[in-house]
């Protein structure tokens, strides 16, 4: 323990902005929980982090707390926020159709062309974008490196687990390398949006304000970026 028991309340207050920042990044639309609910869950994660943190291991408390708070919220969201097999099937069908058209047309197809080929209407396209955004609100990896079995949890990569095995470390390093290569191929605005969202941890509203575009437009661009990144990663990985 890196603090005295009597200091716990003051430390909780000190790190409440961290919880608020994490919760602010999570879209609560169409969820069972609102921001206040998630904030309360995050505070529980913060208290757990304070009680379990070992400062002798050399890690910064903020980093550890970030993982514990996210983990507490994620565990709760996974209970109600699973992405169904049906939604993932539709998303994967979209990926396959895009790749098929790209190979046959010798260029990147537009969304309109993909939708016409698949017989998708605007509502169904919106649902695909929503699936991508749902998967990525907590974790970029969960949409770029999806699983293939059962229902898909929104996130299960940020749980506080034991250290990765050498094989898992190798896979993680390879994924990171592929992601870096894929990001390099994006245009500047796409890189800016990824940086603002995943590095600076701004909300879609804040990004929209900076870029002078609407929140729905930011969400649409964000989902398109992830759709493109996954396809780029799959191609790079096949080489």
Secondary structure, 3 states (H helix, E strand, C coil): CCCCHHHHHHHHHHHHHHHHHHHHCCCCCCCCCCHHHHHHHHHHHHHHHHHHCCHHHCCCHHHHHHHHHHHHHHHHHHHHCCECHHHHHHHHHHHHHHHHHHHHHCCCCCHHHHHHHHCCCHHHHHHHHHHHHHHHCCCCHHHHCCCCCCCECCCCCCCCCCCCCHHHHHHHHHHHHHHHHHHHCCCHHHHHHHHHHHHCCCCHHHHHHHHCCCHHHHHHHHHHHHHHHHHHHHHHHHC
